[in-house]
Amino acid sequence: MSERDGSIDLAYELEEKPPAAEAIFLGIQHVAAMIVPATAVALIVGGGVGAGSADTSFLVQMVLVFSGIATLVQVFPIGPVGARLPIVMGTSFAFVGAAIAIGTQYGLDAVFGAILVAALVEVLIGWQFKRVKRFFPPLVTGLIVMIIGLYLVPVGMDYIAGGAGAADYGALHHLGLALLVIAVTVGLNLFTSGSLRVLSILVGITVGYVAAIAAGVVDFSAVGQASWFAVPVPGKFGFSFEPVPILTFTAIHITAAIESIGDITGITAAEGRNPTDDEISGGLFVDGIGSSIGALFGAFPLTTFSQNVGLINFTGVMSRYVVAVSGAVLLLLGFIPKVSAVVTTIPSAVLGGAVLIMFGMIMSSGIRLIFLNERMNRRNMVIIATSITLGLGVEFRPEALSGLPDRATIFFGNAIIMTAISAIVLNTLVPRETESDIEDADTTGDLNEELGPDAVASNED
């Protein structure tokens, strides 16, 4: 990390182009980190609504195709659409519950009709972001980044244990594979340099995957069943527009927009800065427009992928050209189901060892954002404590909100939304400069001197 501006030691900066061979492997590293959870959304929803194997396979392919397209647009914007940042796009588990419930009650046509309309709320937020950005100073965005990393930790632990619902959940062979991946990944990142360090995640996953094959715990049956070629078909599941599904998905897309703001902030934090208005609005445009267009072809909503934010901060590779390779690989996999099926055979425990580290790096990025821009006085510490505990509280004990209407729990029962609301409200209502703030600032003077003058400059706007 630079003492001057808080950026991490970047191996490749935003506009740098690694050698072609290295760029390919770095791009594949991003794909390996996100492809299983991204495609799992389609698999879970397809199974939950009783879709046949052919339809479920089609849903998976559409996720890959439009994740690839959206990723490429984030890297190489089309006008104002796109952030020009190394953002990997995929589908979020936030939409799974609603998609299954609506698909079961109304059918998949209502699911995709609702996404088609509701996703445009993210376009609206991006369009009007300059009006609301004052509610997102570094204290708020840092807390959002922190909570993204923290609330994903249980997901990472589920992966390490073999996957949520696995019959052998927590078995020793799962834990052993995960620990092997963690040891290789952390060891290479901390004790090597050059290509081995920046490719540490990919090497760790590869070593874990080879070990899993040798142990006989990899199931290749899905590869044999997959076809060699698939093409997008618009309107395959039809469309219907029901008010309740549209309102439900609108609420979740607002959640996704806040998460995307946090992810974009986590990426630019690697450079020791906050994102520009155009970067956030362009990123949200891709979220909304990409999800809406994807719904026409049967793709579930697209959003920024948090583990890839952690990967950027862990490896120090911020080059957008690397992520362009990732987008191209995702697009290719979407047209060749046989190849993507091989990738999805990577055991959950192997991925768990990698993603758990990435989630921790996301949290660390949020902490860095706050410390670089805010004083650790009583006001800010109370805001941090209240926002994080409320966010984690509703995430880990959702039954505490059982007295609220069902629609309200979708909104307030989300860790990111609760943290964001708490931080925005408290940061807006509580004055920054009070006598107690000044007194507290005196008690933290030694810490501020150690961090340097740039680290203690607070955002007074």
C-alpha positions as CSV (number, residue, x, y, z in Angstrom):
1,M,0.0,0.0,0.0
2,S,1.3,3.5,-0.8
3,E,1.8,5.7,2.2
4,R,0.9,8.7,0.1
5,D,-2.5,7.9,-1.3
6,G,-3.6,4.6,0.2
7,S,-3.5,2.7,-3.1
8,I,-2.3,-0.9,-3.1
9,D,0.9,-2.0,-4.9
10,L,-0.6,-2.6,-8.3
11,A,1.1,-5.1,-10.6
12,Y,-0.9,-3.7,-13.6
13,E,-2.7,-0.4,-13.5
14,L,-6.1,0.3,-15.2
15,E,-4.7,1.1,-18.7
16,E,-1.8,-1.3,-18.6
17,K,-1.8,-4.3,-20.9
18,P,-0.1,-7.4,-19.6
19,P,1.7,-9.7,-22.1
20,A,-0.9,-11.7,-24.1
21,A,-0.3,-15.1,-22.6
22,E,-0.3,-13.7,-19.0
23,A,-3.5,-11.7,-19.8
24,I,-5.3,-14.8,-20.9
25,F,-4.5,-16.7,-17.7
26,L,-5.4,-13.6,-15.6
27,G,-8.7,-13.4,-17.4
28,I,-9.4,-17.1,-16.9
29,Q,-8.6,-16.6,-13.2
30,H,-11.5,-14.1,-12.9
31,V,-13.8,-16.6,-14.7
32,A,-12.8,-19.5,-12.5
33,A,-13.6,-17.3,-9.4
34,M,-17.1,-16.5,-10.5
35,I,-18.5,-19.1,-12.9
36,V,-19.8,-21.6,-10.5
37,P,-21.8,-19.2,-8.2
38,A,-23.0,-17.3,-11.3
39,T,-24.3,-20.4,-13.1
40,A,-25.6,-21.8,-9.8
41,V,-28.3,-19.1,-9.8
42,A,-29.8,-20.5,-13.0
43,L,-29.4,-24.1,-11.8
44,I,-31.2,-23.4,-8.5
45,V,-34.0,-21.4,-10.0
46,G,-34.5,-23.9,-12.9
47,G,-34.7,-26.8,-10.4
48,G,-36.9,-24.7,-8.0
49,V,-39.6,-24.0,-10.7
50,G,-39.5,-27.5,-12.1
51,A,-37.9,-26.6,-15.4
52,G,-36.6,-29.6,-17.5
53,S,-32.9,-30.3,-18.0
54,A,-32.9,-28.7,-21.5
55,D,-34.5,-25.5,-20.2
56,T,-32.2,-25.4,-17.2
57,S,-29.2,-25.8,-19.4
58,F,-30.5,-23.0,-21.6
59,L,-30.8,-20.7,-18.6
60,V,-27.2,-21.4,-17.6
61,Q,-26.0,-20.6,-21.1
62,M,-27.9,-17.3,-21.3
63,V,-26.3,-16.3,-17.9
64,L,-22.9,-16.9,-19.4
65,V,-23.6,-15.1,-22.7
66,F,-25.0,-12.0,-21.2
67,S,-22.5,-11.9,-18.3
68,G,-19.8,-11.9,-21.0
69,I,-21.4,-9.1,-23.0
70,A,-22.1,-7.0,-20.0
71,T,-18.5,-7.4,-18.8
72,L,-17.2,-6.3,-22.1
73,V,-19.4,-3.2,-22.1
74,Q,-18.2,-2.3,-18.6
75,V,-14.6,-2.5,-19.8
76,F,-15.3,-0.8,-23.2
77,P,-18.2,1.6,-22.7
78,I,-20.8,2.3,-25.4
79,G,-21.3,6.1,-24.9
80,P,-22.4,6.6,-21.2
81,V,-23.1,2.9,-20.7
82,G,-20.2,1.3,-19.0
83,A,-17.8,2.3,-16.2
84,R,-14.5,1.8,-18.1
85,L,-13.3,-0.3,-15.1
86,P,-12.4,-4.0,-14.6
87,I,-15.9,-5.0,-13.6
88,V,-16.9,-8.7,-14.0
89,M,-20.6,-9.1,-14.3
90,G,-22.7,-12.1,-13.3
91,T,-26.0,-13.1,-11.6
92,S,-26.6,-12.6,-7.9
93,F,-28.1,-14.9,-5.3
94,A,-30.1,-12.0,-4.1
95,F,-32.6,-12.8,-6.9
96,V,-32.9,-16.5,-6.3
97,G,-35.7,-16.6,-3.6
98,A,-37.9,-14.2,-5.5
99,A,-37.4,-15.9,-8.9
100,I,-38.3,-19.3,-7.4
101,A,-41.4,-17.9,-5.6
102,I,-42.6,-15.9,-8.5
103,G,-41.8,-18.6,-11.0
104,T,-43.7,-21.3,-9.0
105,Q,-46.8,-19.1,-8.6
106,Y,-46.9,-17.2,-11.9
107,G,-44.5,-19.0,-14.2
108,L,-41.1,-18.1,-15.7
109,D,-42.9,-15.7,-18.1
110,A,-43.8,-13.5,-15.1
111,V,-40.2,-13.7,-13.8
112,F,-38.7,-12.4,-17.1
113,G,-41.4,-9.9,-17.6
114,A,-40.8,-8.5,-14.2
115,I,-37.0,-8.3,-14.7
116,L,-37.5,-6.6,-18.1
117,V,-39.3,-3.7,-16.4
118,A,-37.8,-3.6,-12.9
119,A,-34.2,-3.6,-14.0
120,L,-34.7,-0.2,-15.4
121,V,-34.8,1.3,-11.9
122,E,-31.0,0.9,-11.9
123,V,-30.8,3.0,-15.0
124,L,-32.9,5.7,-13.2
125,I,-30.6,5.6,-10.2
126,G,-27.5,5.9,-12.4
127,W,-29.1,8.8,-14.4
128,Q,-29.9,10.7,-11.2
129,F,-26.7,9.7,-9.3
130,K,-25.3,13.2,-9.2
131,R,-28.4,14.3,-7.3
132,V,-28.0,11.6,-4.6
133,K,-24.2,11.2,-4.5
134,R,-24.0,13.5,-1.4
135,F,-25.6,10.7,0.5
136,F,-22.6,8.4,-0.4
137,P,-19.5,10.0,1.1
138,P,-16.5,7.7,1.8
139,L,-17.9,6.8,5.3
140,V,-21.1,5.4,3.7
141,T,-19.5,3.7,0.7
142,G,-16.7,2.3,2.8
143,L,-19.3,0.7,5.1
144,I,-21.2,-0.7,2.1
145,V,-18.0,-2.3,0.8
146,M,-17.2,-3.7,4.3
147,I,-20.7,-5.3,4.7
148,I,-20.4,-6.8,1.2
149,G,-17.3,-8.7,2.3
150,L,-18.6,-9.5,5.8
151,Y,-22.1,-10.9,4.9
152,L,-20.5,-13.1,2.2
153,V,-18.3,-14.9,4.7
154,P,-21.0,-17.5,5.6
155,V,-21.3,-18.2,1.8
156,G,-17.6,-18.8,1.6
157,M,-17.7,-21.2,4.6
158,D,-20.6,-23.1,3.0
159,Y,-18.4,-23.6,-0.1
160,I,-15.5,-24.7,2.1
161,A,-17.7,-27.3,3.8
162,G,-18.9,-28.8,0.4
163,G,-21.8,-26.5,-0.5
164,A,-25.0,-25.6,1.4
165,G,-27.2,-28.7,1.6
166,A,-24.5,-31.2,0.6
167,A,-25.1,-34.6,2.1
168,D,-21.5,-34.7,3.3
169,Y,-21.4,-31.1,4.4
170,G,-18.3,-30.5,6.6
171,A,-16.6,-33.7,5.6
172,L,-12.8,-33.8,6.1
173,H,-12.0,-34.1,2.4
174,H,-13.9,-30.8,1.7
175,L,-12.0,-29.1,4.5
176,G,-8.7,-30.5,3.3
177,L,-9.2,-29.3,-0.3
178,A,-10.2,-25.9,0.9
179,L,-7.1,-25.6,3.2
180,L,-4.9,-26.7,0.4
181,V,-6.2,-24.0,-1.9
182,I,-5.8,-21.4,0.9
183,A,-2.3,-22.4,1.7
184,V,-1.2,-22.4,-2.0
185,T,-3.0,-19.1,-2.7
186,V,-1.8,-17.2,0.3
187,G,1.7,-18.6,0.1
188,L,2.2,-17.6,-3.5
189,N,0.7,-14.2,-2.9
190,L,2.9,-13.3,0.0
191,F,6.1,-15.1,-0.7
192,T,6.5,-14.9,-4.5
193,S,6.6,-12.2,-7.1
194,G,5.8,-11.7,-10.8
195,S,3.3,-14.0,-12.5
196,L,3.1,-16.5,-9.7
197,R,1.8,-13.8,-7.3
198,V,-0.8,-12.3,-9.7
199,L,-2.0,-15.7,-10.7
200,S,-2.0,-17.1,-7.2
201,I,-5.8,-17.6,-7.1
202,L,-5.8,-19.5,-10.4
203,V,-2.8,-21.7,-9.3
204,G,-4.5,-22.4,-6.0
205,I,-7.8,-23.4,-7.7
206,T,-5.9,-25.6,-10.2
207,V,-3.9,-27.4,-7.5
208,G,-7.1,-28.0,-5.5
209,Y,-8.9,-29.2,-8.6
210,V,-6.1,-31.7,-9.5
211,A,-6.1,-32.9,-5.9
212,A,-9.9,-33.3,-6.1
213,I,-9.7,-35.4,-9.3
214,A,-7.0,-37.6,-7.7
215,A,-9.2,-38.1,-4.7
216,G,-12.1,-39.1,-6.9
217,V,-14.6,-36.4,-5.8
218,V,-15.1,-34.7,-9.2
219,D,-18.3,-35.6,-11.1
220,F,-17.9,-35.3,-14.8
221,S,-21.4,-36.6,-15.7
222,A,-22.6,-33.1,-16.6
223,V,-19.9,-32.8,-19.3
224,G,-21.2,-35.8,-21.2
225,Q,-24.8,-34.5,-21.1
226,A,-23.9,-31.0,-22.3
227,S,-24.2,-30.0,-26.0
228,W,-21.4,-28.6,-28.1
229,F,-23.2,-25.5,-29.3
230,A,-26.0,-23.2,-28.1
231,V,-27.4,-19.9,-29.5
232,P,-29.6,-17.3,-27.7
233,V,-33.3,-17.5,-28.5
234,P,-35.4,-14.4,-27.6
235,G,-38.7,-14.9,-25.8
236,K,-38.1,-18.7,-25.2
237,F,-40.1,-18.5,-21.9
238,G,-42.5,-15.8,-22.9
239,F,-43.4,-12.6,-20.9
240,S,-46.2,-11.5,-18.7
241,F,-46.4,-8.4,-16.5
242,E,-47.8,-8.9,-13.0
243,P,-47.7,-6.0,-10.5
244,V,-46.5,-8.0,-7.5
245,P,-43.5,-9.6,-9.3
246,I,-42.5,-6.3,-10.8
247,L,-42.6,-4.5,-7.4
248,T,-40.6,-7.4,-5.8
249,F,-37.9,-7.3,-8.4
250,T,-37.8,-3.5,-8.3
251,A,-36.9,-3.7,-4.6
252,I,-34.2,-6.2,-5.2
253,H,-32.7,-4.2,-8.1
254,I,-32.4,-1.2,-5.7
255,T,-30.5,-3.5,-3.4
256,A,-28.3,-4.6,-6.4
257,A,-27.7,-1.0,-7.3
258,I,-26.4,-0.2,-3.8
259,E,-24.2,-3.3,-3.9
260,S,-22.8,-2.3,-7.3
261,I,-21.9,1.2,-6.0
262,G,-20.0,-0.6,-3.2
263,D,-18.3,-2.9,-5.7
264,I,-17.3,-0.1,-8.0
265,T,-15.9,1.8,-5.0
266,G,-14.0,-1.3,-3.9
267,I,-12.4,-1.5,-7.3
268,T,-11.3,2.2,-7.4
269,A,-10.0,1.8,-3.8
270,A,-7.2,-0.2,-5.2
271,E,-6.0,3.1,-6.7
272,G,-6.5,4.9,-3.5
273,R,-9.5,6.9,-4.8
274,N,-13.3,7.1,-4.9
275,P,-15.1,6.4,-8.2
276,T,-16.2,9.3,-10.4
277,D,-19.9,10.1,-11.0
278,D,-19.5,8.8,-14.6
279,E,-18.0,5.5,-13.4
280,I,-20.8,4.8,-11.1
281,S,-23.6,5.9,-13.4
282,G,-22.0,4.0,-16.3
283,G,-21.7,0.9,-14.2
284,L,-25.3,1.1,-13.1
285,F,-26.5,1.6,-16.7
286,V,-24.9,-1.7,-17.6
287,D,-26.6,-3.4,-14.6
288,G,-30.0,-2.1,-15.6
289,I,-29.9,-2.2,-19.4
290,G,-27.9,-5.5,-19.4
291,S,-30.4,-7.1,-17.1
292,S,-33.4,-5.9,-19.1
293,I,-32.0,-7.0,-22.5
294,G,-30.8,-10.3,-21.0
295,A,-34.3,-11.0,-19.7
296,L,-35.5,-10.9,-23.3
297,F,-33.4,-14.0,-23.9
298,G,-33.9,-15.8,-20.6
299,A,-31.0,-14.5,-18.5
300,F,-31.4,-13.7,-14.9
301,P,-30.5,-10.2,-13.6
302,L,-26.8,-9.1,-14.0
303,T,-24.9,-7.3,-11.4
304,T,-21.2,-6.6,-10.5
305,F,-19.5,-9.7,-8.9
306,S,-18.1,-9.0,-5.5
307,Q,-15.5,-11.8,-5.4
308,N,-13.8,-10.4,-8.5
309,V,-13.5,-7.1,-6.6
310,G,-11.6,-9.0,-3.9
311,L,-9.5,-10.7,-6.6
312,I,-8.4,-7.3,-8.0
313,N,-7.3,-6.1,-4.5
314,F,-5.7,-9.5,-3.7
315,T,-3.6,-9.8,-6.8
316,G,-3.1,-6.1,-7.6
317,V,-4.1,-6.6,-11.2
318,M,-6.5,-3.7,-12.1
319,S,-6.0,-3.8,-15.9
320,R,-9.3,-3.5,-17.6
321,Y,-7.8,-5.5,-20.5
322,V,-7.5,-8.5,-18.3
323,V,-11.2,-8.3,-17.5
324,A,-11.9,-7.9,-21.2
325,V,-10.4,-11.4,-21.7
326,S,-12.7,-12.6,-18.9
327,G,-15.7,-11.2,-20.8
328,A,-14.7,-12.9,-24.0
329,V,-14.1,-16.2,-22.2
330,L,-17.6,-16.0,-20.6
331,L,-19.2,-15.2,-24.0
332,L,-17.3,-18.1,-25.6
333,L,-18.4,-20.5,-22.8
334,G,-22.0,-19.4,-23.3
335,F,-21.9,-20.6,-26.9
336,I,-20.1,-23.9,-26.1
337,P,-21.9,-25.7,-23.2
338,K,-19.5,-28.6,-23.3
339,V,-16.6,-26.5,-22.2
340,S,-18.5,-24.5,-19.6
341,A,-19.7,-27.8,-18.1
342,V,-16.1,-28.8,-17.5
343,V,-15.5,-25.6,-15.6
344,T,-18.6,-26.1,-13.4
345,T,-17.2,-29.5,-12.2
346,I,-14.8,-27.6,-9.9
347,P,-15.8,-28.8,-6.4
348,S,-17.4,-26.2,-4.0
349,A,-14.6,-26.7,-1.5
350,V,-11.9,-25.8,-4.0
351,L,-13.7,-22.6,-4.8
352,G,-14.4,-22.0,-1.2
353,G,-10.8,-21.8,-0.3
354,A,-10.3,-19.0,-3.0
355,V,-13.5,-17.0,-2.5
356,L,-13.2,-16.8,1.3
357,I,-9.9,-14.9,0.8
358,M,-11.5,-12.6,-1.7
359,F,-14.4,-11.8,0.6
360,G,-12.0,-10.8,3.3
361,M,-10.2,-8.6,0.8
362,I,-13.4,-6.8,0.0
363,M,-13.9,-6.1,3.7
364,S,-10.3,-4.8,3.9
365,S,-11.0,-2.4,1.0
366,G,-13.9,-0.9,2.8
367,I,-11.8,-0.4,6.0
368,R,-9.1,1.3,3.9
369,L,-11.7,3.7,2.3
370,I,-12.9,4.8,5.7
371,F,-9.5,5.2,7.3
372,L,-8.2,7.2,4.3
373,N,-11.0,9.7,4.3
374,E,-12.5,9.9,7.8
375,R,-11.4,10.6,11.3
376,M,-12.0,7.9,13.8
377,N,-13.9,10.1,16.2
378,R,-16.8,9.2,18.4
379,R,-19.4,10.2,15.7
380,N,-17.9,8.1,13.0
381,M,-17.2,5.1,15.3
382,V,-20.9,5.1,16.4
383,I,-22.1,5.3,12.8
384,I,-19.8,2.4,11.9
385,A,-20.8,0.3,14.9
386,T,-24.6,0.9,14.4
387,S,-24.6,0.3,10.6
388,I,-22.5,-2.8,10.6
389,T,-24.3,-4.5,13.6
390,L,-27.8,-3.8,12.2
391,G,-26.7,-5.1,8.7
392,L,-25.2,-8.3,10.1
393,G,-28.1,-8.6,12.6
394,V,-30.8,-8.8,9.9
395,E,-28.7,-11.1,7.8
396,F,-27.9,-13.6,10.5
397,R,-31.3,-13.4,12.3
398,P,-33.9,-12.6,9.6
399,E,-36.6,-14.0,11.8
400,A,-36.3,-10.9,14.0
401,L,-38.2,-9.0,11.3
402,S,-41.0,-11.6,11.1
403,G,-43.5,-9.0,12.3
404,L,-43.0,-6.9,9.1
405,P,-45.0,-7.4,5.9
406,D,-43.4,-9.9,3.5
407,R,-42.5,-7.2,1.0
408,A,-40.8,-5.1,3.7
409,T,-38.6,-8.0,4.8
410,I,-37.2,-8.3,1.2
411,F,-35.9,-4.7,1.6
412,F,-35.0,-4.3,5.3
413,G,-33.9,-7.9,5.7
414,N,-30.9,-7.4,3.3
415,A,-27.6,-6.7,5.0
416,I,-26.4,-4.2,2.4
417,I,-29.7,-2.3,2.4
418,M,-29.9,-2.1,6.2
419,T,-26.2,-1.0,6.5
420,A,-26.6,1.6,3.7
421,I,-29.8,3.0,5.2
422,S,-28.4,3.2,8.7
423,A,-25.2,4.8,7.5
424,I,-26.9,7.3,5.2
425,V,-29.5,8.4,7.8
426,L,-26.9,8.8,10.6
427,N,-24.3,10.5,8.4
428,T,-26.9,12.9,7.2
429,L,-28.6,13.8,10.5
430,V,-25.6,13.8,12.8
431,P,-23.5,17.0,12.5
432,R,-19.8,16.4,11.6
433,E,-18.3,19.1,13.7
434,T,-19.3,19.2,17.4
435,E,-17.3,19.9,20.5
436,S,-17.3,16.2,21.3
437,D,-15.8,15.5,17.8
438,I,-13.0,17.9,18.5
439,E,-12.3,16.4,21.9
440,D,-12.3,12.9,20.3
441,A,-10.0,14.1,17.5
442,D,-7.5,15.1,20.1
443,T,-7.5,11.6,21.6
444,T,-6.8,10.1,18.2
445,G,-4.0,12.6,17.2
446,D,-1.3,10.0,17.6
447,L,-3.1,7.6,15.3
448,N,-3.7,10.3,12.7
449,E,-0.1,11.3,12.7
450,E,0.9,7.7,12.0
451,L,-1.5,7.5,9.1
452,G,-0.4,10.8,7.6
453,P,-2.3,14.0,6.6
454,D,-4.0,12.5,3.5
455,A,-5.4,9.7,5.6
456,V,-7.2,12.0,8.0
457,A,-8.7,14.5,5.6
458,S,-12.5,14.1,6.1
459,N,-15.1,14.7,3.4
460,E,-16.9,17.9,4.5
461,D,-19.2,18.2,1.5
